[in-house]
């Protein structure tokens, strides 16, 4: 077991900016795309959202809405027998954001045609206008849309606080490995639990998991879960 990390004391003053990714009805009601433990993920996201609203932070909701009229079908993209998007079709009722974490009228929604919340180009300018330095990222699926969003955030110069128990995937194993893979390349960022993230949003300081080098975690089938818990 190896978790080579530093444990810095972090402050997010003035609180960071929560980005909630793809917490949509599709993940709850479509058996092909259901997320394990979604109720717990939504509950944690609700806590983050409530405190961020109380603190009047810039909040962004990202939602997959595949629209072939806006971004044409890619050469190898999955489609249905009718030639429609295989998931998150713009005309499906299931792309609605779950009501528990739904956006208020004054909160931004970044609709996207690809995995990353940055993919359609609206998010980075919005965050820059708000002078955001830290993104507090939660949502689904960890190894797909969360991973793409985190990597693009880093590319765009944003620090990422990855809230591990407010993210999820199709199985616990997929989620845990996804978090470990992100932690291995989370330059300038940190991994935290919901409890720790809430303390940081509230303006406190807290210890988080971070690393000052790439690939600090070597894991296998036998210890991935323990290493995930250690973050």
N, C-alpha and C positions, 0 to 999 in steps of 0.2 A: 504494500500500500504506500502510495507516494502522492502527497499533496504539497508540492513545493510552491510556497506562496509567501506573501507578506500580509500582515494584518494591520493596515493603516487605520487611523482614526479619521473618519471622513465627515465633512460637513457639506451639505448641499445648499447652503445659503445663497439665494433666497428660497430654495426649495425644489428646484428642478422642474421638469415638465413631464408628466405622465403621458405615455403613448400606449394605448390599449389596442392590441392587434387582433383583428378577426374574431372577436367574441360574438359570433353570429349564430342565428338559429340553426343553420346548417350543421354546426358542430354538436347540436343537441338533438335534432330531430331527424337527421339523415343517417341511417345506420352505416352507410358507407364512409362517413366522415366524422363519426362520433368521437369525442375526446374523452379519454378515461379520467374520471375525477373532475368533470367539468363543474359540478356544483361547488366543490371546494375552491376551484380556481376562480369562479365567478364571485364567491363570497370574499375571497382575498382582494380581488380587483375592486369590489364594491367598497372595501375599507380604504384602499388607496385613493379611489375616486372621491369618496366623501371628504377625506381630509384635504385632498388637493383643492376641492371646491371651497372648503372652509378657509383655506389659505389663499384663495383666489389666484391659483397658479394657472398658467397656460396648459390646457388639456387638449390632447388630440386623440380622436378615435380613428383607427384605420380599419377599412372593411374591403374585403375582396368583392369586386363587382365586375365579372368578366363580360366585356362589351365588345363584340367583334366589329361593331360600327365605329367604335372609337379606336381600338387597336385590333387590326385584322388578325385572323387566325394565323398562328405561327406554323411553320412547315410540319413539325412533328408533334404538335399539341394534341392532347387527348380531346376527343369530341364524342358526342352521342351518335347513335345510328342516324339521327336526323340532321347531324352536322352542327348541333348546338354545343356550347361549352360543356364539358363533362362535369364541372362543378362551378358553383358561384355564378350561375347564369344571371345576367342582369334582370331577367324577367321572372326569376324565381322569388317567391315570398320568403324563402329560407335565407336570403342574404341579409335580412333585417338584423340589426344589432340587438342582442338580447336585452330585453326591457330593463333588467336589473342594473345594467351598466350603460344604458342608452344615453346618447348625448343630449345635453340641454341646448336651447336655441343659440346660446352664446359660445358654444364649444365647437371647435373645428372637426370636420369629418374628412379624412383623406381617403377617397375611393381609389382603388388601385386595380390594375389589370395584370399584375404580376405579384410575386411573393413579397417583395419589399414594400414597406410603407412609403419609401422614397421613390418608387418606380415611376409614378406618373408626374413627378417633378414639382408638386405643390408643397410638399412638406418642408424641405430645406429652407426655402425663402421665408415661410411662415415662422419657423423657429429662429431664423436669423433676425427677423424683425422684432421678435420677442426677446432677443439677446439671451437665448437659452444656452447654457453650457452643458448641463446634465440632462439626459433623457432617462426616465424611470420606465423601463420596458416590461410589459406583461402581455399575456395573450397566448395564442395557439397558431400553428403547430410549432413546437420548439425547434425542431430540426429543419423546418422549412421557412415559414413566413417570419418567425421570430429571428432565426439565424440570418436570413437575408436582410431584415431590417437592422439588426445589430451591426452587421458588417458594413452596410451602407452608412449607418450613423457614424461609425468610426472613420470611414473614408471621407465623410463630410466634416470631420473635425469635432464631433460631439462625443463627450464622455457618456458612457452607458452604465447605469445601475440596473443589472439584470435581476429581476425579482423571481427567484427560482420556483417558489411555491405558488406563484400567481401565473405560471406558465404551464402548458401541458401538451400532450400529443395523444396519438392513438393508443399507446400503451405506456406504462410507467417506465419500462426499459428504454423505449424510444426517447422519452422525455429526458431521462437521466443522462443518457449518452449524449443527447443534443446539448444539454447544459454543460457537460464536461468538455465537449468539443468547442463550444463557444468560450468557456473559461480559458481554454488553451490559447486563445488568440484575442483576448479581450483587452487590447492595448488601451491604456488610459482609463479603463473601466473597473467595475467591481461586481461581485455577486453577493446578494443578500437575501434574507428571508423577508416575508411581508412585515413581520414585527419590527425588524431592523429598518426597513424602508419607511415605515410609519414614523419611527423616531426621527429619521433624517428629514422627512417631509415637514415634520412639526418644528424643525429648526434645531434639533439636538445634534450632537455628534455621536457617532457609533463606530464600532469596529466592523469592518467588512472584509470579505475575501478579495484579494487582488494579487497581481503578479507583475513583476517588472521585466519579464522575459517571455518569449513565446514558448509554447508547449511545455509548461511546467508540470503537467499531470500525465503520467503514464498509467493507463488502466487496461484491464482485461475483463473477460467474462466473470471472473471470480470476485473482483473487487470494485466494479463500477458503482454499485449501489452504495457501498461504504464511502467511497470517495465523493460521490454526490452529496451524501449526508454531511460530509466534513466541510463542504464549502460554506 
